[in-house]
Amino acid sequence: MRVWPELREVEEESLVASTTALAGILGLHYANMPRKQLARVARYAVELICSNVDRCYPLPPAEQKWRMEQLKASVTVYLTSLA
């Protein structure tokens, strides 16, 4: 969506909604983390996931699968490191 300026508002609303949802889920696992930090962690994870998914669309299925596996591993390591 980033290539279409007319969709920037829609994209930002989607990112905010996704970040809020993820922060809520992460709050269950990181109850001692301050809300502001939790929001930053969630936004970083959402941005990372969305940008990787966007870049996968033009790739062949095998490359998409590999990249998604790498993305899952990266996000898992990142979130685990916060504990």
C-alpha positions in Angstrom: 0.0 0.0 0.0 2.9 2.3 0.5 3.3 3.0 -3.2 -0.2 4.5 -3.4 -0.3 7.8 -1.6 -4.1 7.8 -1.5 -4.0 4.7 0.7 -1.6 6.1 3.3 -4.4 6.9 5.7 -5.9 3.4 5.4 -2.6 1.8 5.9 -1.8 3.9 9.0 -5.2 3.1 10.5 -4.5 -0.6 9.8 -1.1 -0.4 11.5 -2.5 1.4 14.5 -5.3 -1.2 14.9 -2.8 -4.1 14.5 -0.4 -2.5 16.9 -3.1 -2.0 19.5 -4.2 -5.6 19.2 -0.7 -7.0 19.4 0.1 -4.8 22.4 -2.9 -6.2 24.1 -1.8 -9.8 23.5 1.8 -9.0 24.5 0.6 -7.3 27.6 -0.6 -10.7 28.8 2.9 -12.1 28.5 4.9 -9.1 29.5 2.7 -7.7 32.4 5.6 -5.8 34.0 6.6 -4.0 30.8 5.5 -0.3 30.8 2.7 0.5 28.3 4.8 2.9 26.3 7.5 0.3 25.8 4.9 -2.4 25.0 3.4 -0.1 22.3 6.9 0.4 20.8 7.6 -3.3 20.8 4.2 -4.0 19.2 4.7 -1.3 16.5 8.1 -2.6 15.6 6.9 -6.1 15.3 3.9 -5.0 13.2 6.0 -2.9 10.9 8.5 -5.7 10.5 5.8 -8.3 9.6 3.9 -6.0 7.2 7.0 -4.9 5.3 8.2 -8.5 4.9 4.7 -9.6 3.7 4.5 -6.8 1.2 7.9 -7.8 -0.2 6.8 -11.4 -0.7 4.0 -10.8 -3.1 6.1 -10.8 -6.3 8.2 -13.8 -5.3 7.8 -17.4 -6.3 5.9 -19.6 -3.7 9.1 -21.4 -2.5 10.8 -18.1 -1.8 7.7 -16.7 -0.1 7.6 -19.8 2.2 11.3 -19.5 3.1 11.0 -15.8 3.8 7.9 -16.3 6.0 9.8 -19.0 8.0 12.7 -16.6 8.5 10.3 -13.9 9.5 8.6 -16.1 12.1 12.0 -17.1 13.5 13.1 -13.4 13.7 10.0 -12.2 15.4 10.1 -15.1 17.9 13.7 -14.4 18.8 13.0 -10.7 19.1 10.0 -11.2 21.4 11.7 -13.9 23.4 14.7 -11.6 24.0 12.3 -9.2 25.9 11.5 -11.7 28.6 
